[in-house]
Amino acid sequence: MTLDNSRMYQLLPDTPMGAATCIKRIADNAFIPMDPQNTDFLEYQKWLAEGNVPLPADAPEQINAS
């Protein structure tokens, strides 16, 4: 299986509690905290610096429908 690098990550929607504090890695459904000391987050930052763009967050109605 070949992964499309432009679709490796997805933003998460904000919640009534506040802004999203992690991103989703699609390959393994991991939720990565936006912590500059987290190695997965550093990998995500590098991926962004290479010009990649994450998928947008699902709309609230898409989340509730599943």
CHARMM-style PDB file with segment names, atoms N, HN, CA, C and O in Angstrom:
ATOM      1  N   MET     1       0.852  -1.182   0.000  1.00  0.00      PROA
ATOM      2  CA  MET     1       0.000   0.000   0.000  1.00  0.00      PROA
ATOM      3  C   MET     1       0.894   1.241   0.000  1.00  0.00      PROA
ATOM      4  O   MET     1       1.822   1.339   0.803  1.00  0.00      PROA
ATOM      5  N   THR     2       0.621   2.165  -0.880  1.00  0.00      PROA
ATOM      6  HN  THR     2      -0.132   2.085  -1.532  1.00  0.00      PROA
ATOM      7  CA  THR     2       1.376   3.401  -0.965  1.00  0.00      PROA
ATOM      8  C   THR     2       0.574   4.522  -0.326  1.00  0.00      PROA
ATOM      9  O   THR     2      -0.588   4.748  -0.664  1.00  0.00      PROA
ATOM     10  N   LEU     3       1.216   5.220   0.604  1.00  0.00      PROA
ATOM     11  HN  LEU     3       2.159   5.037   0.879  1.00  0.00      PROA
ATOM     12  CA  LEU     3       0.545   6.346   1.250  1.00  0.00      PROA
ATOM     13  C   LEU     3       0.752   7.608   0.434  1.00  0.00      PROA
ATOM     14  O   LEU     3       1.837   7.833  -0.101  1.00  0.00      PROA
ATOM     15  N   ASP     4      -0.259   8.415   0.338  1.00  0.00      PROA
ATOM     16  HN  ASP     4      -1.141   8.232   0.773  1.00  0.00      PROA
ATOM     17  CA  ASP     4      -0.172   9.729  -0.287  1.00  0.00      PROA
ATOM     18  C   ASP     4       0.307  10.685   0.802  1.00  0.00      PROA
ATOM     19  O   ASP     4      -0.446  11.021   1.716  1.00  0.00      PROA
ATOM     20  N   ASN     5       1.573  11.123   0.698  1.00  0.00      PROA
ATOM     21  HN  ASN     5       2.184  10.850  -0.044  1.00  0.00      PROA
ATOM     22  CA  ASN     5       2.145  11.977   1.746  1.00  0.00      PROA
ATOM     23  C   ASN     5       1.352  13.250   1.984  1.00  0.00      PROA
ATOM     24  O   ASN     5       1.417  13.816   3.075  1.00  0.00      PROA
ATOM     25  N   SER     6       0.604  13.713   0.987  1.00  0.00      PROA
ATOM     26  HN  SER     6       0.552  13.253   0.101  1.00  0.00      PROA
ATOM     27  CA  SER     6      -0.167  14.941   1.180  1.00  0.00      PROA
ATOM     28  C   SER     6      -1.395  14.698   2.059  1.00  0.00      PROA
ATOM     29  O   SER     6      -2.092  15.640   2.434  1.00  0.00      PROA
ATOM     30  N   ARG     7      -1.653  13.438   2.383  1.00  0.00      PROA
ATOM     31  HN  ARG     7      -1.087  12.672   2.078  1.00  0.00      PROA
ATOM     32  CA  ARG     7      -2.842  13.107   3.180  1.00  0.00      PROA
ATOM     33  C   ARG     7      -2.486  12.290   4.415  1.00  0.00      PROA
ATOM     34  O   ARG     7      -3.277  11.455   4.856  1.00  0.00      PROA
ATOM     35  N   MET     8      -1.303  12.524   4.975  1.00  0.00      PROA
ATOM     36  HN  MET     8      -0.661  13.202   4.617  1.00  0.00      PROA
ATOM     37  CA  MET     8      -0.863  11.734   6.123  1.00  0.00      PROA
ATOM     38  C   MET     8      -1.469  12.180   7.445  1.00  0.00      PROA
ATOM     39  O   MET     8      -1.528  11.403   8.398  1.00  0.00      PROA
ATOM     40  N   TYR     9      -1.920  13.428   7.505  1.00  0.00      PROA
ATOM     41  HN  TYR     9      -1.873  14.059   6.731  1.00  0.00      PROA
ATOM     42  CA  TYR     9      -2.422  13.986   8.762  1.00  0.00      PROA
ATOM     43  C   TYR     9      -3.761  14.677   8.530  1.00  0.00      PROA
ATOM     44  O   TYR     9      -4.081  15.082   7.412  1.00  0.00      PROA
ATOM     45  N   GLN    10      -4.532  14.802   9.596  1.00  0.00      PROA
ATOM     46  HN  GLN    10      -4.272  14.472  10.504  1.00  0.00      PROA
ATOM     47  CA  GLN    10      -5.797  15.525   9.530  1.00  0.00      PROA
ATOM     48  C   GLN    10      -5.914  16.414  10.764  1.00  0.00      PROA
ATOM     49  O   GLN    10      -5.612  15.998  11.882  1.00  0.00      PROA
ATOM     50  N   LEU    11      -6.356  17.634  10.534  1.00  0.00      PROA
ATOM     51  HN  LEU    11      -6.601  17.971   9.625  1.00  0.00      PROA
ATOM     52  CA  LEU    11      -6.644  18.535  11.644  1.00  0.00      PROA
ATOM     53  C   LEU    11      -7.891  18.044  12.359  1.00  0.00      PROA
ATOM     54  O   LEU    11      -8.725  17.361  11.765  1.00  0.00      PROA
ATOM     55  N   LEU    12      -8.017  18.384  13.611  1.00  0.00      PROA
ATOM     56  HN  LEU    12      -7.340  18.939  14.094  1.00  0.00      PROA
ATOM     57  CA  LEU    12      -9.197  18.018  14.393  1.00  0.00      PROA
ATOM     58  C   LEU    12     -10.014  19.275  14.671  1.00  0.00      PROA
ATOM     59  O   LEU    12      -9.461  20.368  14.792  1.00  0.00      PROA
ATOM     60  N   PRO    13     -11.326  19.116  14.772  1.00  0.00      PROA
ATOM     61  CA  PRO    13     -12.169  20.298  15.016  1.00  0.00      PROA
ATOM     62  C   PRO    13     -12.009  20.825  16.431  1.00  0.00      PROA
ATOM     63  O   PRO    13     -11.692  20.083  17.361  1.00  0.00      PROA
ATOM     64  N   ASP    14     -12.235  22.112  16.569  1.00  0.00      PROA
ATOM     65  HN  ASP    14     -12.492  22.715  15.813  1.00  0.00      PROA
ATOM     66  CA  ASP    14     -12.311  22.704  17.900  1.00  0.00      PROA
ATOM     67  C   ASP    14     -13.548  22.146  18.590  1.00  0.00      PROA
ATOM     68  O   ASP    14     -14.480  21.677  17.935  1.00  0.00      PROA
ATOM     69  N   THR    15     -13.548  22.201  19.894  1.00  0.00      PROA
ATOM     70  HN  THR    15     -12.791  22.582  20.425  1.00  0.00      PROA
ATOM     71  CA  THR    15     -14.677  21.700  20.668  1.00  0.00      PROA
ATOM     72  C   THR    15     -15.263  22.845  21.490  1.00  0.00      PROA
ATOM     73  O   THR    15     -14.668  23.921  21.554  1.00  0.00      PROA
ATOM     74  N   PRO    16     -16.410  22.635  22.115  1.00  0.00      PROA
ATOM     75  CA  PRO    16     -16.942  23.676  22.998  1.00  0.00      PROA
ATOM     76  C   PRO    16     -15.979  24.011  24.150  1.00  0.00      PROA
ATOM     77  O   PRO    16     -16.076  25.074  24.764  1.00  0.00      PROA
ATOM     78  N   MET    17     -15.057  23.093  24.429  1.00  0.00      PROA
ATOM     79  HN  MET    17     -14.978  22.230  23.930  1.00  0.00      PROA
ATOM     80  CA  MET    17     -14.081  23.308  25.504  1.00  0.00      PROA
ATOM     81  C   MET    17     -12.905  24.166  25.046  1.00  0.00      PROA
ATOM     82  O   MET    17     -12.139  24.648  25.880  1.00  0.00      PROA
ATOM     83  N   GLY    18     -12.746  24.368  23.732  1.00  0.00      PROA
ATOM     84  HN  GLY    18     -13.368  23.976  23.054  1.00  0.00      PROA
ATOM     85  CA  GLY    18     -11.648  25.183  23.229  1.00  0.00      PROA
ATOM     86  C   GLY    18     -11.044  24.625  21.946  1.00  0.00      PROA
ATOM     87  O   GLY    18     -11.588  23.723  21.309  1.00  0.00      PROA
ATOM     88  N   ALA    19      -9.908  25.194  21.598  1.00  0.00      PROA
ATOM     89  HN  ALA    19      -9.466  25.927  22.115  1.00  0.00      PROA
ATOM     90  CA  ALA    19      -9.227  24.811  20.362  1.00  0.00      PROA
ATOM     91  C   ALA    19      -8.671  23.390  20.470  1.00  0.00      PROA
ATOM     92  O   ALA    19      -8.312  22.922  21.551  1.00  0.00      PROA
ATOM     93  N   ALA    20      -8.611  22.730  19.332  1.00  0.00      PROA
ATOM     94  HN  ALA    20      -8.903  23.110  18.454  1.00  0.00      PROA
ATOM     95  CA  ALA    20      -8.030  21.384  19.278  1.00  0.00      PROA
ATOM     96  C   ALA    20      -6.586  21.439  19.765  1.00  0.00      PROA
ATOM     97  O   ALA    20      -5.864  22.397  19.488  1.00  0.00      PROA
ATOM     98  N   THR    21      -6.177  20.416  20.483  1.00  0.00      PROA
ATOM     99  HN  THR    21      -6.763  19.638  20.708  1.00  0.00      PROA
ATOM    100  CA  THR    21      -4.825  20.380  21.040  1.00  0.00      PROA
ATOM    101  C   THR    21      -3.994  19.240  20.470  1.00  0.00      PROA
ATOM    102  O   THR    21      -2.898  18.961  20.957  1.00  0.00      PROA
ATOM    103  N   CYS    22      -4.515  18.579  19.437  1.00  0.00      PROA
ATOM    104  HN  CYS    22      -5.405  18.806  19.041  1.00  0.00      PROA
ATOM    105  CA  CYS    22      -3.752  17.515  18.796  1.00  0.00      PROA
ATOM    106  C   CYS    22      -4.178  17.400  17.339  1.00  0.00      PROA
ATOM    107  O   CYS    22      -5.168  17.991  16.909  1.00  0.00      PROA
ATOM    108  N   ILE    23      -3.405  16.627  16.599  1.00  0.00      PROA
ATOM    109  HN  ILE    23      -2.601  16.147  16.949  1.00  0.00      PROA
ATOM    110  CA  ILE    23      -3.708  16.337  15.208  1.00  0.00      PROA
ATOM    111  C   ILE    23      -3.795  14.826  15.060  1.00  0.00      PROA
ATOM    112  O   ILE    23      -3.322  14.087  15.924  1.00  0.00      PROA
ATOM    113  N   LYS    24      -4.391  14.368  13.979  1.00  0.00      PROA
ATOM    114  HN  LYS    24      -4.774  14.968  13.277  1.00  0.00      PROA
ATOM    115  CA  LYS    24      -4.556  12.935  13.759  1.00  0.00      PROA
ATOM    116  C   LYS    24      -3.610  12.479  12.654  1.00  0.00      PROA
ATOM    117  O   LYS    24      -3.581  13.068  11.573  1.00  0.00      PROA
ATOM    118  N   ARG    25      -2.834  11.427  12.927  1.00  0.00      PROA
ATOM    119  HN  ARG    25      -2.857  10.949  13.805  1.00  0.00      PROA
ATOM    120  CA  ARG    25      -2.021  10.791  11.898  1.00  0.00      PROA
ATOM    121  C   ARG    25      -2.875   9.680  11.303  1.00  0.00      PROA
ATOM    122  O   ARG    25      -3.262   8.751  12.011  1.00  0.00      PROA
ATOM    123  N   ILE    26      -3.170   9.768  10.017  1.00  0.00      PROA
ATOM    124  HN  ILE    26      -2.856  10.523   9.442  1.00  0.00      PROA
ATOM    125  CA  ILE    26      -4.119   8.877   9.371  1.00  0.00      PROA
ATOM    126  C   ILE    26      -3.613   7.438   9.289  1.00  0.00      PROA
ATOM    127  O   ILE    26      -4.405   6.506   9.429  1.00  0.00      PROA
ATOM    128  N   ALA    27      -2.331   7.238   9.069  1.00  0.00      PROA
ATOM    129  HN  ALA    27      -1.688   7.995   8.955  1.00  0.00      PROA
ATOM    130  CA  ALA    27      -1.793   5.894   8.861  1.00  0.00      PROA
ATOM    131  C   ALA    27      -2.144   4.927   9.991  1.00  0.00      PROA
ATOM    132  O   ALA    27      -2.433   3.757   9.740  1.00  0.00      PROA
ATOM    133  N   ASP    28      -2.119   5.411  11.229  1.00  0.00      PROA
ATOM    134  HN  ASP    28      -1.885   6.361  11.433  1.00  0.00      PROA
ATOM    135  CA  ASP    28      -2.393   4.531  12.367  1.00  0.00      PROA
ATOM    136  C   ASP    28      -3.445   5.093  13.320  1.00  0.00      PROA
ATOM    137  O   ASP    28      -3.626   4.585  14.426  1.00  0.00      PROA
ATOM    138  N   ASN    29      -4.139   6.149  12.882  1.00  0.00      PROA
ATOM    139  HN  ASN    29      -3.992   6.562  11.983  1.00  0.00      PROA
ATOM    140  CA  ASN    29      -5.178   6.796  13.687  1.00  0.00      PROA
ATOM    141  C   ASN    29      -4.659   7.299  15.037  1.00  0.00      PROA
ATOM    142  O   ASN    29      -5.405   7.355  16.014  1.00  0.00      PROA
ATOM    143  N   ALA    30      -3.382   7.661  15.083  1.00  0.00      PROA
ATOM    144  HN  ALA    30      -2.776   7.616  14.289  1.00  0.00      PROA
ATOM    145  CA  ALA    30      -2.805   8.191  16.323  1.00  0.00      PROA
ATOM    146  C   ALA    30      -3.175   9.659  16.475  1.00  0.00      PROA
ATOM    147  O   ALA    30      -3.197  10.409  15.499  1.00  0.00      PROA
ATOM    148  N   PHE    31      -3.461  10.058  17.698  1.00  0.00      PROA
ATOM    149  HN  PHE    31      -3.443   9.449  18.491  1.00  0.00      PROA
ATOM    150  CA  PHE    31      -3.723  11.452  18.014  1.00  0.00      PROA
ATOM    151  C   PHE    31      -2.455  12.018  18.633  1.00  0.00      PROA
ATOM    152  O   PHE    31      -2.012  11.563  19.687  1.00  0.00      PROA
ATOM    153  N   ILE    32      -1.875  13.014  17.972  1.00  0.00      PROA
ATOM    154  HN  ILE    32      -2.236  13.384  17.115  1.00  0.00      PROA
ATOM    155  CA  ILE    32      -0.574  13.552  18.350  1.00  0.00      PROA
ATOM    156  C   ILE    32      -0.765  14.909  19.022  1.00  0.00      PROA
ATOM    157  O   ILE    32      -1.300  15.836  18.414  1.00  0.00      PROA
ATOM    158  N   PRO    33      -0.328  15.026  20.275  1.00  0.00      PROA
ATOM    159  CA  PRO    33      -0.467  16.310  20.965  1.00  0.00      PROA
ATOM    160  C   PRO    33       0.436  17.370  20.345  1.00  0.00      PROA
ATOM    161  O   PRO    33       1.534  17.069  19.878  1.00  0.00      PROA
ATOM    162  N   MET    34      -0.037  18.604  20.344  1.00  0.00      PROA
ATOM    163  HN  MET    34      -0.930  18.848  20.723  1.00  0.00      PROA
ATOM    164  CA  MET    34       0.749  19.728  19.818  1.00  0.00      PROA
ATOM    165  C   MET    34       1.738  20.176  20.885  1.00  0.00      PROA
ATOM    166  O   MET    34       1.618  21.255  21.466  1.00  0.00      PROA
ATOM    167  N   ASP    35       2.710  19.318  21.121  1.00  0.00      PROA
ATOM    168  HN  ASP    35       2.807  18.442  20.650  1.00  0.00      PROA
ATOM    169  CA  ASP    35       3.723  19.530  22.155  1.00  0.00      PROA
ATOM    170  C   ASP    35       5.085  19.545  21.479  1.00  0.00      PROA
ATOM    171  O   ASP    35       5.474  18.543  20.879  1.00  0.00      PROA
ATOM    172  N   PRO    36       5.824  20.647  21.556  1.00  0.00      PROA
ATOM    173  CA  PRO    36       7.111  20.736  20.877  1.00  0.00      PROA
ATOM    174  C   PRO    36       8.154  19.737  21.380  1.00  0.00      PROA
ATOM    175  O   PRO    36       9.218  19.613  20.773  1.00  0.00      PROA
ATOM    176  N   GLN    37       7.880  19.031  22.458  1.00  0.00      PROA
ATOM    177  HN  GLN    37       7.016  19.131  22.951  1.00  0.00      PROA
ATOM    178  CA  GLN    37       8.804  18.005  22.940  1.00  0.00      PROA
ATOM    179  C   GLN    37       8.394  16.604  22.482  1.00  0.00      PROA
ATOM    180  O   GLN    37       9.108  15.633  22.731  1.00  0.00      PROA
ATOM    181  N   ASN    38       7.254  16.503  21.819  1.00  0.00      PROA
ATOM    182  HN  ASN    38       6.674  17.292  21.617  1.00  0.00      PROA
ATOM    183  CA  ASN    38       6.769  15.217  21.334  1.00  0.00      PROA
ATOM    184  C   ASN    38       7.416  14.920  19.979  1.00  0.00      PROA
ATOM    185  O   ASN    38       7.313  15.731  19.059  1.00  0.00      PROA
ATOM    186  N   THR    39       8.082  13.767  19.847  1.00  0.00      PROA
ATOM    187  HN  THR    39       8.165  13.108  20.595  1.00  0.00      PROA
ATOM    188  CA  THR    39       8.791  13.456  18.607  1.00  0.00      PROA
ATOM    189  C   THR    39       7.840  13.307  17.412  1.00  0.00      PROA
ATOM    190  O   THR    39       8.209  13.654  16.290  1.00  0.00      PROA
ATOM    191  N   ASP    40       6.638  12.801  17.634  1.00  0.00      PROA
ATOM    192  HN  ASP    40       6.339  12.519  18.546  1.00  0.00      PROA
ATOM    193  CA  ASP    40       5.667  12.696  16.540  1.00  0.00      PROA
ATOM    194  C   ASP    40       5.230  14.084  16.070  1.00  0.00      PROA
ATOM    195  O   ASP    40       5.035  14.304  14.875  1.00  0.00      PROA
ATOM    196  N   PHE    41       5.077  15.013  17.004  1.00  0.00      PROA
ATOM    197  HN  PHE    41       5.236  14.834  17.975  1.00  0.00      PROA
ATOM    198  CA  PHE    41       4.710  16.375  16.629  1.00  0.00      PROA
ATOM    199  C   PHE    41       5.849  17.044  15.865  1.00  0.00      PROA
ATOM    200  O   PHE    41       5.601  17.784  14.913  1.00  0.00      PROA
ATOM    201  N   LEU    42       7.094  16.792  16.269  1.00  0.00      PROA
ATOM    202  HN  LEU    42       7.296  16.190  17.042  1.00  0.00      PROA
ATOM    203  CA  LEU    42       8.245  17.336  15.539  1.00  0.00      PROA
ATOM    204  C   LEU    42       8.295  16.786  14.117  1.00  0.00      PROA
ATOM    205  O   LEU    42       8.630  17.510  13.179  1.00  0.00      PROA
ATOM    206  N   GLU    43       7.963  15.502  13.957  1.00  0.00      PROA
ATOM    207  HN  GLU    43       7.692  14.914  14.719  1.00  0.00      PROA
ATOM    208  CA  GLU    43       7.897  14.892  12.630  1.00  0.00      PROA
ATOM    209  C   GLU    43       6.808  15.571  11.790  1.00  0.00      PROA
ATOM    210  O   GLU    43       7.001  15.823  10.601  1.00  0.00      PROA
ATOM    211  N   TYR    44       5.676  15.860  12.413  1.00  0.00      PROA
ATOM    212  HN  TYR    44       5.520  15.655  13.379  1.00  0.00      PROA
ATOM    213  CA  TYR    44       4.580  16.564  11.736  1.00  0.00      PROA
ATOM    214  C   TYR    44       5.035  17.962  11.301  1.00  0.00      PROA
ATOM    215  O   TYR    44       4.742  18.390  10.184  1.00  0.00      PROA
ATOM    216  N   GLN    45       5.744  18.669  12.175  1.00  0.00      PROA
ATOM    217  HN  GLN    45       5.982  18.321  13.082  1.00  0.00      PROA
ATOM    218  CA  GLN    45       6.250  20.003  11.831  1.00  0.00      PROA
ATOM    219  C   GLN    45       7.208  19.942  10.641  1.00  0.00      PROA
ATOM    220  O   GLN    45       7.168  20.807   9.766  1.00  0.00      PROA
ATOM    221  N   LYS    46       8.055  18.937  10.607  1.00  0.00      PROA
ATOM    222  HN  LYS    46       8.088  18.234  11.317  1.00  0.00      PROA
ATOM    223  CA  LYS    46       8.973  18.754   9.477  1.00  0.00      PROA
ATOM    224  C   LYS    46       8.178  18.492   8.203  1.00  0.00      PROA
ATOM    225  O   LYS    46       8.487  19.052   7.151  1.00  0.00      PROA
ATOM    226  N   TRP    47       7.161  17.646   8.293  1.00  0.00      PROA
ATOM    227  HN  TRP    47       6.910  17.191   9.147  1.00  0.00      PROA
ATOM    228  CA  TRP    47       6.303  17.316   7.159  1.00  0.00      PROA
ATOM    229  C   TRP    47       5.647  18.586   6.620  1.00  0.00      PROA
ATOM    230  O   TRP    47       5.577  18.781   5.407  1.00  0.00      PROA
ATOM    231  N   LEU    48       5.163  19.454   7.522  1.00  0.00      PROA
ATOM    232  HN  LEU    48       5.219  19.296   8.508  1.00  0.00      PROA
ATOM    233  CA  LEU    48       4.576  20.731   7.103  1.00  0.00      PROA
ATOM    234  C   LEU    48       5.614  21.609   6.398  1.00  0.00      PROA
ATOM    235  O   LEU    48       5.314  22.232   5.379  1.00  0.00      PROA
ATOM    236  N   ALA    49       6.830  21.656   6.938  1.00  0.00      PROA
ATOM    237  HN  ALA    49       7.074  21.150   7.765  1.00  0.00      PROA
ATOM    238  CA  ALA    49       7.900  22.484   6.378  1.00  0.00      PROA
ATOM    239  C   ALA    49       8.279  22.034   4.969  1.00  0.00      PROA
ATOM    240  O   ALA    49       8.807  22.822   4.183  1.00  0.00      PROA
ATOM    241  N   GLU    50       8.013  20.782   4.654  1.00  0.00      PROA
ATOM    242  HN  GLU    50       7.585  20.142   5.292  1.00  0.00      PROA
ATOM    243  CA  GLU    50       8.289  20.255   3.316  1.00  0.00      PROA
ATOM    244  C   GLU    50       7.214  20.660   2.308  1.00  0.00      PROA
ATOM    245  O   GLU    50       7.269  20.278   1.139  1.00  0.00      PROA
ATOM    246  N   GLY    51       6.240  21.435   2.773  1.00  0.00      PROA
ATOM    247  HN  GLY    51       6.195  21.745   3.722  1.00  0.00      PROA
ATOM    248  CA  GLY    51       5.192  21.932   1.879  1.00  0.00      PROA
ATOM    249  C   GLY    51       3.914  21.127   1.871  1.00  0.00      PROA
ATOM    250  O   GLY    51       3.021  21.396   1.069  1.00  0.00      PROA
ATOM    251  N   ASN    52       3.808  20.149   2.744  1.00  0.00      PROA
ATOM    252  HN  ASN    52       4.534  19.930   3.396  1.00  0.00      PROA
ATOM    253  CA  ASN    52       2.601  19.330   2.816  1.00  0.00      PROA
ATOM    254  C   ASN    52       1.503  20.068   3.581  1.00  0.00      PROA
ATOM    255  O   ASN    52       1.773  20.972   4.371  1.00  0.00      PROA
ATOM    256  N   VAL    53       0.273  19.662   3.328  1.00  0.00      PROA
ATOM    257  HN  VAL    53       0.054  18.928   2.686  1.00  0.00      PROA
ATOM    258  CA  VAL    53      -0.890  20.285   3.964  1.00  0.00      PROA
ATOM    259  C   VAL    53      -1.793  19.182   4.507  1.00  0.00      PROA
ATOM    260  O   VAL    53      -2.134  18.256   3.770  1.00  0.00      PROA
ATOM    261  N   PRO    54      -2.191  19.257   5.780  1.00  0.00      PROA
ATOM    262  CA  PRO    54      -3.072  18.223   6.339  1.00  0.00      PROA
ATOM    263  C   PRO    54      -4.498  18.356   5.804  1.00  0.00      PROA
ATOM    264  O   PRO    54      -4.911  19.413   5.326  1.00  0.00      PROA
ATOM    265  N   LEU    55      -5.221  17.269   5.900  1.00  0.00      PROA
ATOM    266  HN  LEU    55      -4.885  16.410   6.288  1.00  0.00      PROA
ATOM    267  CA  LEU    55      -6.646  17.319   5.591  1.00  0.00      PROA
ATOM    268  C   LEU    55      -7.324  18.259   6.572  1.00  0.00      PROA
ATOM    269  O   LEU    55      -6.896  18.360   7.722  1.00  0.00      PROA
ATOM    270  N   PRO    56      -8.364  18.945   6.147  1.00  0.00      PROA
ATOM    271  CA  PRO    56      -9.085  19.809   7.091  1.00  0.00      PROA
ATOM    272  C   PRO    56      -9.851  18.971   8.112  1.00  0.00      PROA
ATOM    273  O   PRO    56     -10.086  17.779   7.914  1.00  0.00      PROA
ATOM    274  N   ALA    57     -10.223  19.608   9.180  1.00  0.00      PROA
ATOM    275  HN  ALA    57     -10.033  20.576   9.341  1.00  0.00      PROA
ATOM    276  CA  ALA    57     -11.035  18.943  10.210  1.00  0.00      PROA
ATOM    277  C   ALA    57     -12.400  18.600   9.636  1.00  0.00      PROA
ATOM    278  O   ALA    57     -12.936  19.333   8.805  1.00  0.00      PROA
ATOM    279  N   ASP    58     -12.960  17.480  10.084  1.00  0.00      PROA
ATOM    280  HN  ASP    58     -12.525  16.884  10.759  1.00  0.00      PROA
ATOM    281  CA  ASP    58     -14.320  17.135   9.701  1.00  0.00      PROA
ATOM    282  C   ASP    58     -15.283  18.172  10.283  1.00  0.00      PROA
ATOM    283  O   ASP    58     -15.056  18.710  11.367  1.00  0.00      PROA
ATOM    284  N   ALA    59     -16.337  18.434   9.560  1.00  0.00      PROA
ATOM    285  HN  ALA    59     -16.522  17.997   8.680  1.00  0.00      PROA
ATOM    286  CA  ALA    59     -17.380  19.327  10.055  1.00  0.00      PROA
ATOM    287  C   ALA    59     -18.126  18.616  11.189  1.00  0.00      PROA
ATOM    288  O   ALA    59     -18.228  17.390  11.181  1.00  0.00      PROA
ATOM    289  N   PRO    60     -18.643  19.362  12.151  1.00  0.00      PROA
ATOM    290  CA  PRO    60     -19.348  18.715  13.280  1.00  0.00      PROA
ATOM    291  C   PRO    60     -20.437  17.739  12.848  1.00  0.00      PROA
ATOM    292  O   PRO    60     -20.602  16.699  13.485  1.00  0.00      PROA
ATOM    293  N   GLU    61     -21.180  18.038  11.795  1.00  0.00      PROA
ATOM    294  HN  GLU    61     -21.047  18.883  11.277  1.00  0.00      PROA
ATOM    295  CA  GLU    61     -22.238  17.120  11.374  1.00  0.00      PROA
ATOM    296  C   GLU    61     -21.667  15.813  10.849  1.00  0.00      PROA
ATOM    297  O   GLU    61     -22.322  14.776  10.954  1.00  0.00      PROA
ATOM    298  N   GLN    62     -20.446  15.833  10.278  1.00  0.00      PROA
ATOM    299  HN  GLN    62     -19.914  16.676  10.192  1.00  0.00      PROA
ATOM    300  CA  GLN    62     -19.819  14.602   9.824  1.00  0.00      PROA
ATOM    301  C   GLN    62     -19.396  13.744  11.009  1.00  0.00      PROA
ATOM    302  O   GLN    62     -19.463  12.517  10.945  1.00  0.00      PROA
ATOM    303  N   ILE    63     -18.972  14.369  12.065  1.00  0.00      PROA
ATOM    304  HN  ILE    63     -18.918  15.366  12.118  1.00  0.00      PROA
ATOM    305  CA  ILE    63     -18.539  13.645  13.255  1.00  0.00      PROA
ATOM    306  C   ILE    63     -19.728  12.973  13.912  1.00  0.00      PROA
ATOM    307  O   ILE    63     -19.644  11.805  14.290  1.00  0.00      PROA
ATOM    308  N   ASN    64     -20.833  13.688  14.054  1.00  0.00      PROA
ATOM    309  HN  ASN    64     -20.901  14.637  13.747  1.00  0.00      PROA
ATOM    310  CA  ASN    64     -22.023  13.154  14.723  1.00  0.00      PROA
ATOM    311  C   ASN    64     -22.699  12.063  13.911  1.00  0.00      PROA
ATOM    312  O   ASN    64     -23.378  11.207  14.479  1.00  0.00      PROA
ATOM    313  N   ALA    65     -22.528  12.073  12.589  1.00  0.00      PROA
ATOM    314  HN  ALA    65     -21.976  12.768  12.128  1.00  0.00      PROA
ATOM    315  CA  ALA    65     -23.206  11.123  11.723  1.00  0.00      PROA
ATOM    316  C   ALA    65     -22.556   9.745  11.757  1.00  0.00      PROA
ATOM    317  O   ALA    65     -23.184   8.762  11.363  1.00  0.00      PROA
ATOM    318  N   SER    66     -21.313   9.654  12.219  1.00  0.00      PROA
ATOM    319  HN  SER    66     -20.803  10.452  12.538  1.00  0.00      PROA
ATOM    320  CA  SER    66     -20.637   8.352  12.172  1.00  0.00      PROA
ATOM    321  C   SER    66     -20.852   7.514  13.394  1.00  0.00      PROA
ATOM    322  OT1 SER    66     -20.336   6.399  13.476  1.00  0.00      PROA
TER     323      SER     66
END
